[in-house]
Amino acid sequence: MQRCLSIFKAIKKMMIQKKDNPVFHAPLEWIVAFALTVPTYIIFFIGKEPLMQGLAFTLYLIPIAIVLVRNGIPRLSVKFWVTWLLFCALWLIPSVINSMSARLESDLVSLPILFYHVAIMTAIVIFFKAYCDKTQSLNQDLLLRSIFWVLVPMVLLIFCKTLYLDFMSDNRPSPFGIHPNVNAEIIFTFLLVSLRIPGNFIKSIAVVIAVATCYLLESRGGLISCYIALIITYILPWILPKINWKVSILFLGSCLLISFLFFNQIVSFVESFLMLDTRTKGIAGRGQVWELAMNLIIEHPFQGIGFWVNPMGYSIPENFALGTTLDHPALVIHNAFIRIAAENGLLLLMMVLIIIFLTCFRLIRLKKFKDLALIVSILFFLFFGTRHLTLNLMNILLYYTLIRSLSIDSKNS
């Protein structure tokens, strides 16, 4: 063990003193931005097969390795380790139990995929926590600005291709053969990081391109998420000081109740208002899939059915009677929170929601509206999307902002 530490220290000293090595002397934010964004380019333009995705996401480890060489292993608080280990336990144990059970769906649980996700996620979370603890708030925005510039070429390509396909065909555009919602996710992520760019000119152009592209892609989730981010960033700071909190809580509760009672009618109105109901099915039909998933949660409330197991395939006989498969898009749960509960159980979902609510409350108290806008708008996107505890760039930004927000709050406290 002592010999390994000596070798590590020798390698660290050699790399730091090697002045002709530009990688280790480049700004850390640019290195991290490329490492976090290049996997998206690889998956988008080279291949989206599971093996290719796994190799691409491994690039996330590059900045972590560089930081270890530069600064050594970070020292993090006991509270952080307890929280993260509890999260990993709630994430891992249900799938391990399911894979060892005699239930039919146990064969569908892929423990290697789960352990890969947990390992990469652990490395990312540790890196972000160490980075936020040692970096001032202003410098942390440099990372998001760097990601913006790295994303610019991809966004311009998607925008031009979408414009061309929309002009040439009446079908819903699918630039580069990728699903429109995946394209919209990248565009929406681009809008979020563009809000950190200083100066209004470039920022305004980026916002117009993002909103226009989501509209042409007919992505309701992407378009409404963009609007939510803009409203929280620019309108909420102006409204918040004038709010009567008792009236606001009553109003918010009434809105939630009305939304629950008249969900399908509200969705139909929004789709018609945005003129997005002409060529695609809409989001109201997802309610049926959510209902089927809720039945699975009731059947397996604490252990779920296993990470990355399609909840709609194995236990619903009518799906097989129709000749559908587990990979059929209609059988995928378009809601991250329901999917977490269905796959990993209610305990993990409760922990996720507690972390989110505490973070949003602290951001409102600290008046960090840009961070609040990023978290809330991504959560809305996830509410109608298929992503959950994944390693895509949009989710990585969510994890980073959650950790950053908690770190800022702990410093001020």
RABEL-V679501 format. One record per residue. RES is the residue in three letters. SS is DSSP state (H for helix, E for strand, C for the rest). OMEGA is omega in degrees with one decimal (NA if undefined). NEAR is the number of other ideal C-beta (glycine too) atoms within 12 Angstrom. Layout:
res=<RES & RES>
ss=<SS & SS>
omega=<OMEGA & OMEGA>
near=<NEAR & NEAR>
This chain:
res=<MET & GLN & ARG & CYS & LEU & SER & ILE & PHE & LYS & ALA & ILE & LYS & LYS & MET & MET & ILE & GLN & LYS & LYS & ASP & ASN & PRO & VAL & PHE & HIS & ALA & PRO & LEU & GLU & TRP & ILE & VAL & ALA & PHE & ALA & LEU & THR & VAL & PRO & THR & TYR & ILE & ILE & PHE & PHE & ILE & GLY & LYS & GLU & PRO & LEU & MET & GLN & GLY & LEU & ALA & PHE & THR & LEU & TYR & LEU & ILE & PRO & ILE & ALA & ILE & VAL & LEU & VAL & ARG & ASN & GLY & ILE & PRO & ARG & LEU & SER & VAL & LYS & PHE & TRP & VAL & THR & TRP & LEU & LEU & PHE & CYS & ALA & LEU & TRP & LEU & ILE & PRO & SER & VAL & ILE & ASN & SER & MET & SER & ALA & ARG & LEU & GLU & SER & ASP & LEU & VAL & SER & LEU & PRO & ILE & LEU & PHE & TYR & HIS & VAL & ALA & ILE & MET & THR & ALA & ILE & VAL & ILE & PHE & PHE & LYS & ALA & TYR & CYS & ASP & LYS & THR & GLN & SER & LEU & ASN & GLN & ASP & LEU & LEU & LEU & ARG & SER & ILE & PHE & TRP & VAL & LEU & VAL & PRO & MET & VAL & LEU & LEU & ILE & PHE & CYS & LYS & THR & LEU & TYR & LEU & ASP & PHE & MET & SER & ASP & ASN & ARG & PRO & SER & PRO & PHE & GLY & ILE & HIS & PRO & ASN & VAL & ASN & ALA & GLU & ILE & ILE & PHE & THR & PHE & LEU & LEU & VAL & SER & LEU & ARG & ILE & PRO & GLY & ASN & PHE & ILE & LYS & SER & ILE & ALA & VAL & VAL & ILE & ALA & VAL & ALA & THR & CYS & TYR & LEU & LEU & GLU & SER & ARG & GLY & GLY & LEU & ILE & SER & CYS & TYR & ILE & ALA & LEU & ILE & ILE & THR & TYR & ILE & LEU & PRO & TRP & ILE & LEU & PRO & LYS & ILE & ASN & TRP & LYS & VAL & SER & ILE & LEU & PHE & LEU & GLY & SER & CYS & LEU & LEU & ILE & SER & PHE & LEU & PHE & PHE & ASN & GLN & ILE & VAL & SER & PHE & VAL & GLU & SER & PHE & LEU & MET & LEU & ASP & THR & ARG & THR & LYS & GLY & ILE & ALA & GLY & ARG & GLY & GLN & VAL & TRP & GLU & LEU & ALA & MET & ASN & LEU & ILE & ILE & GLU & HIS & PRO & PHE & GLN & GLY & ILE & GLY & PHE & TRP & VAL & ASN & PRO & MET & GLY & TYR & SER & ILE & PRO & GLU & ASN & PHE & ALA & LEU & GLY & THR & THR & LEU & ASP & HIS & PRO & ALA & LEU & VAL & ILE & HIS & ASN & ALA & PHE & ILE & ARG & ILE & ALA & ALA & GLU & ASN & GLY & LEU & LEU & LEU & LEU & MET & MET & VAL & LEU & ILE & ILE & ILE & PHE & LEU & THR & CYS & PHE & ARG & LEU & ILE & ARG & LEU & LYS & LYS & PHE & LYS & ASP & LEU & ALA & LEU & ILE & VAL & SER & ILE & LEU & PHE & PHE & LEU & PHE & PHE & GLY & THR & ARG & HIS & LEU & THR & LEU & ASN & LEU & MET & ASN & ILE & LEU & LEU & TYR & TYR & THR & LEU & ILE & ARG & SER & LEU & SER & ILE & ASP & SER & LYS & ASN & SER>
ss=<C & H & H & H & H & H & H & H & H & H & H & H & H & H & H & H & H & C & C & C & C & C & H & H & H & C & C & H & H & H & H & H & H & H & H & H & H & H & H & H & H & H & H & H & H & C & C & C & C & H & H & H & H & H & H & H & H & H & H & H & H & H & H & H & H & H & H & H & H & H & H & C & C & C & C & C & C & H & H & H & H & H & H & H & H & H & H & H & H & H & H & H & H & H & H & H & H & H & H & H & C & C & C & H & H & H & H & H & C & C & H & H & H & H & H & H & H & H & H & H & H & H & H & H & H & H & H & H & H & H & H & H & H & H & C & C & H & H & H & H & H & H & H & H & H & H & H & H & H & H & H & H & H & H & H & H & H & H & H & H & H & H & H & H & H & H & H & H & C & C & C & C & C & C & H & H & H & C & C & H & H & H & H & H & H & H & H & H & H & H & H & H & H & H & C & C & C & C & C & H & H & H & H & H & H & H & H & H & H & H & H & H & H & H & H & H & C & C & C & H & H & H & H & H & H & H & H & H & H & H & H & H & H & H & H & H & H & H & H & H & C & C & C & C & H & H & H & H & H & H & H & H & H & H & H & H & H & H & H & H & H & C & H & H & H & H & H & H & H & H & H & H & H & C & C & C & C & C & C & C & C & C & C & C & C & H & H & H & H & H & H & H & H & H & H & H & H & H & H & C & C & C & C & C & C & C & C & C & C & C & C & C & C & C & C & C & H & H & H & H & H & C & C & C & C & C & C & C & H & H & H & C & C & C & C & H & H & H & H & H & H & H & H & H & C & H & H & H & H & H & H & H & H & H & H & H & H & H & H & H & H & H & H & H & H & H & C & C & H & H & H & H & H & H & H & H & H & H & H & H & H & H & H & C & C & C & C & C & C & C & C & C & H & H & H & H & H & H & H & H & H & H & H & H & H & H & H & H & H & H & H & H & C>
omega=<179.3 & 180.0 & 177.9 & 178.3 & 178.7 & 178.2 & 179.6 & 179.9 & 178.9 & 178.0 & 179.4 & -179.1 & -179.4 & -177.1 & -179.7 & -178.0 & -178.1 & -170.7 & -179.8 & 177.4 & -174.0 & -175.8 & -174.1 & 176.4 & 177.2 & 176.2 & -175.7 & -176.6 & 179.7 & 177.1 & 179.4 & -179.1 & 178.5 & -178.4 & -179.7 & -173.1 & -178.2 & 176.1 & 177.6 & 176.4 & -177.3 & -178.8 & -174.9 & -171.3 & -176.4 & 179.7 & -179.0 & 176.8 & -177.8 & -179.8 & 178.9 & 178.0 & 179.0 & 178.1 & -178.6 & -177.6 & 176.6 & 177.8 & 176.0 & -176.3 & -177.6 & 179.9 & 179.2 & 178.4 & -179.7 & 179.1 & 177.7 & 179.5 & -178.3 & -166.8 & -176.2 & -178.9 & -177.4 & 175.9 & -177.1 & -173.8 & 176.4 & 179.8 & 178.8 & -176.6 & 178.7 & -179.3 & -176.7 & 178.7 & 175.7 & 177.8 & -179.7 & 179.0 & 178.6 & 179.1 & -172.9 & -168.9 & -179.6 & -178.9 & 177.8 & 177.9 & -179.7 & -178.6 & -179.3 & -177.4 & 179.6 & -179.9 & -176.2 & -174.1 & -178.5 & 178.6 & -178.4 & -179.0 & 179.3 & -179.2 & 176.6 & 177.9 & -179.5 & -178.6 & 176.2 & 179.4 & -178.2 & -179.0 & 179.4 & -179.3 & 178.5 & 178.8 & -179.2 & -178.1 & 178.2 & 179.2 & -179.0 & 179.5 & 178.9 & 179.6 & -178.4 & 179.5 & -175.5 & -175.1 & 177.9 & -175.5 & -178.5 & 179.6 & 179.5 & 175.5 & 178.9 & 178.9 & -179.4 & 177.4 & 177.9 & 176.9 & 177.8 & -176.1 & 177.2 & -179.3 & -174.0 & -179.3 & -179.8 & -178.0 & 178.5 & 176.9 & 179.2 & -179.2 & -179.1 & -179.5 & 178.5 & 179.3 & -179.9 & -178.5 & 179.3 & 179.4 & -173.5 & -173.9 & 175.5 & 179.5 & 177.2 & -175.9 & 173.3 & -176.4 & 176.9 & 177.9 & 179.6 & -178.2 & -179.0 & -179.2 & 176.2 & 173.8 & -179.7 & 177.9 & 178.3 & 179.8 & 178.9 & 176.1 & 177.3 & 178.5 & -178.7 & -179.1 & 178.4 & 179.5 & 177.7 & -179.1 & 176.1 & -178.4 & -173.9 & -173.1 & -179.3 & 180.0 & -178.9 & 178.2 & -179.6 & -179.8 & 179.8 & 179.2 & -178.0 & -178.5 & -179.8 & -179.2 & 177.2 & 178.2 & 179.8 & 177.6 & -178.7 & 178.2 & -179.3 & -179.9 & 179.6 & -176.9 & -179.2 & 177.1 & 175.7 & 179.0 & -179.7 & 179.2 & -179.2 & -179.3 & -178.8 & -177.7 & -170.1 & -176.1 & -177.9 & 178.0 & 179.1 & -176.9 & -169.8 & -179.2 & -176.6 & -173.1 & 167.4 & -168.8 & 179.1 & 178.0 & -177.7 & 179.6 & 177.4 & 179.3 & 179.9 & 177.4 & 177.9 & 179.0 & 179.3 & 179.7 & 178.9 & 179.4 & -179.9 & -176.5 & -174.9 & -174.1 & -175.9 & 179.8 & 179.5 & 179.2 & 179.4 & 178.6 & -179.4 & 179.1 & 179.4 & -178.8 & -179.7 & 179.2 & -178.5 & -175.9 & -173.4 & -172.4 & -179.4 & -171.0 & -175.8 & -175.1 & -178.3 & -178.2 & 179.2 & 179.8 & 179.1 & 178.2 & 177.9 & -179.8 & 177.8 & 178.7 & 178.3 & 176.4 & 177.1 & 178.0 & 177.9 & 179.5 & -176.7 & -170.5 & -172.1 & -178.4 & 178.7 & -179.7 & 177.9 & -177.4 & 176.1 & 172.7 & 179.1 & -173.6 & -171.9 & -172.2 & -165.9 & -169.9 & -178.5 & -173.0 & -176.5 & 177.1 & 178.8 & 178.2 & 178.8 & 179.4 & -179.8 & -179.2 & -179.3 & -177.6 & -178.9 & -175.3 & -179.1 & -177.1 & 179.8 & 179.8 & 178.5 & 175.3 & -174.5 & -174.5 & 176.2 & 180.0 & 176.7 & -179.5 & -178.2 & -175.9 & -171.1 & 177.5 & -174.7 & -177.6 & 178.1 & 177.8 & 178.9 & 179.7 & 178.0 & -178.6 & 178.5 & 178.7 & -178.9 & -178.0 & 178.8 & -179.5 & -179.5 & 177.9 & 179.6 & 179.2 & 176.4 & -179.8 & 179.6 & 179.6 & 175.3 & -169.7 & 178.5 & 176.0 & 177.6 & 179.2 & -179.8 & -176.8 & -174.9 & -178.3 & 176.2 & 178.1 & 176.4 & 178.1 & -179.7 & -179.0 & 180.0 & -177.3 & -177.9 & 179.6 & 169.0 & 179.4 & -174.8 & -174.1 & 178.9 & -171.7 & -179.6 & 178.8 & 177.8 & 176.8 & 177.2 & 179.4 & -179.7 & -177.1 & 175.7 & 179.8 & 179.0 & -178.1 & 178.0 & 179.2 & 178.0 & -177.7 & -178.7 & 177.9 & -178.8 & 179.5 & NA>
near=<7 & 8 & 9 & 10 & 13 & 12 & 13 & 19 & 18 & 15 & 20 & 23 & 16 & 15 & 23 & 20 & 15 & 15 & 11 & 9 & 15 & 13 & 22 & 27 & 18 & 19 & 20 & 30 & 32 & 25 & 33 & 38 & 35 & 29 & 38 & 43 & 41 & 29 & 35 & 41 & 28 & 26 & 31 & 32 & 22 & 18 & 19 & 24 & 12 & 18 & 17 & 19 & 26 & 25 & 21 & 31 & 34 & 23 & 32 & 43 & 27 & 30 & 38 & 33 & 25 & 30 & 32 & 24 & 28 & 28 & 22 & 17 & 19 & 23 & 14 & 26 & 17 & 10 & 13 & 25 & 18 & 13 & 24 & 29 & 21 & 21 & 30 & 29 & 21 & 34 & 37 & 33 & 27 & 37 & 38 & 25 & 25 & 35 & 29 & 16 & 20 & 10 & 21 & 16 & 32 & 23 & 18 & 28 & 32 & 24 & 26 & 17 & 28 & 30 & 22 & 27 & 34 & 30 & 24 & 34 & 33 & 28 & 32 & 40 & 40 & 32 & 39 & 38 & 33 & 29 & 35 & 33 & 26 & 22 & 28 & 15 & 25 & 14 & 20 & 32 & 29 & 26 & 38 & 38 & 30 & 29 & 41 & 37 & 26 & 30 & 40 & 28 & 20 & 35 & 40 & 22 & 25 & 43 & 34 & 21 & 29 & 36 & 21 & 17 & 26 & 25 & 13 & 11 & 16 & 11 & 15 & 26 & 35 & 26 & 34 & 25 & 15 & 28 & 25 & 35 & 36 & 33 & 37 & 43 & 46 & 47 & 50 & 52 & 46 & 46 & 46 & 46 & 44 & 39 & 39 & 36 & 28 & 15 & 13 & 14 & 12 & 20 & 26 & 18 & 22 & 35 & 31 & 23 & 31 & 44 & 30 & 26 & 40 & 40 & 29 & 34 & 40 & 34 & 39 & 39 & 44 & 46 & 38 & 32 & 39 & 42 & 29 & 29 & 44 & 31 & 23 & 34 & 30 & 21 & 16 & 27 & 20 & 14 & 14 & 20 & 11 & 12 & 17 & 12 & 13 & 10 & 12 & 17 & 13 & 14 & 15 & 15 & 14 & 14 & 15 & 15 & 13 & 14 & 18 & 14 & 12 & 16 & 22 & 20 & 16 & 22 & 26 & 21 & 17 & 25 & 26 & 16 & 14 & 26 & 15 & 30 & 21 & 14 & 19 & 24 & 22 & 25 & 34 & 25 & 21 & 31 & 25 & 21 & 33 & 30 & 21 & 30 & 38 & 24 & 22 & 34 & 32 & 18 & 22 & 32 & 21 & 21 & 35 & 44 & 42 & 38 & 42 & 39 & 38 & 34 & 42 & 42 & 31 & 29 & 27 & 27 & 13 & 14 & 23 & 16 & 8 & 14 & 9 & 20 & 16 & 22 & 16 & 17 & 21 & 23 & 30 & 35 & 41 & 34 & 35 & 37 & 31 & 35 & 42 & 38 & 38 & 45 & 45 & 47 & 34 & 26 & 25 & 36 & 31 & 21 & 26 & 32 & 19 & 19 & 29 & 30 & 18 & 21 & 33 & 31 & 18 & 28 & 32 & 27 & 18 & 24 & 20 & 33 & 29 & 35 & 40 & 36 & 39 & 45 & 42 & 36 & 40 & 42 & 35 & 31 & 44 & 36 & 30 & 39 & 36 & 35 & 33 & 37 & 37 & 32 & 35 & 37 & 44 & 44 & 35 & 41 & 45 & 43 & 40 & 41 & 43 & 39 & 36 & 40 & 39 & 36 & 33 & 30 & 25 & 21 & 18 & 15 & 10>
